Each structure stands twice: as structure tokens, then as C-alpha cells.
Amino acid sequence: MMDNLGRNQTFRTIDRKPIYWRDKQDSVHACEGSNVHPGVRLIWTLCQRDVPANAAYKCDGDDVTCATCKQAVAE
């Protein structure tokens, strides 16, 4: 469950867990998303890569390995 968000607001967690994506090179990226229309959610990485549909997941212990995403999370 996410906090109540207004239109055009982004989120980085779902159920208080960070959103991650593992790419084909096995790098783990931190993600951000937005509900753009009822039933339509877009997710992208903090290093500005589009995440394929249904590929992002709630983190349960993975570490971000993408250097750009790591830096963005630390800021």
C-alpha cells in the first residue's frame, strides 16, 4: 500500500519497501514510479532506464548494484 498520492506524484516504495529491478546484466537498480492513469503504473530506474512491465519488485534484502542508482539513493 502506498501513501495517498496526488496526481503526477512519484513514489519509491510500495508497502514501505523500496522498488528494485534486476536487468539482464544482473545489475540491481533502485526505481521510482507513478500511477499515470487508473490501473496504469509506470516504473523507471533512478539512472533513467525504463523498467519493463511487471519486472520491478519490492526489495526483500537485495542491494542496489548500479552505481548511478546507489548515488541517487544516497542523496
N, C-alpha and C positions, 0 to 999 in steps of 0.2 A: 504494500500500500504506500502510495506517495502522499506527501503533504498536499494540501489543496493548492493547486496551481492555477493562476490566471492564464489568459490567452498569451501565447508566444513566450511563455516562461520555459526554461530548461531545467533539467534535473540530472543529477549524477548518481543517485541512489534509488533503489526500489526496496521496500521493506527494510530500510535503513542499512542496506548492503550496497557496496559500490558495484557499478555496472562495468563488466570487462568483456573483451573479445579477444580470442586467440586466432591469429592469422595463419595462413598456410606455411609460413616460415617458423611457426611455433612461438612467435612473439606475443606477449600478453599486453594488451592496450587498455588504458582507462577510457571510459566512454561517458558521453553526455547524450541526452535525448530530449525530445519534445513531442508532445501529443499535438499533431498538426490538424487533426480532424477526428471526430468521434470514431474510434476504432482504428485509427492510423497513427502509428508512433514511428518517428524517425530516430535512429541512433547513429552517432558518429564518434570517432575517437578524438581524444584531445590533441592528437597530431594531425587532425583534419582528414582522416580517411573515412569513407562511407562504410558502414557495417552492413553486411547482407542481412536480409530479413530473417528473423528468428535465430540469428547467430550469436547475439550478445547474451551474457548470463550474469546472474548475481554472484558476486565473489564469495567463495567459501574457503579462503585460505591461499589462493594464488597470489603471487607477487607480480606487479607490473614490471615487465622487462623492456619495454620500449623506452629509450632514453628521453625522447621528447615528451611522452606522456608522464613519465616519472617527474620531470621538471615541472610540468603543468600542475600536477597534483600537489607538489611541494609549495607552490606559490600561494 
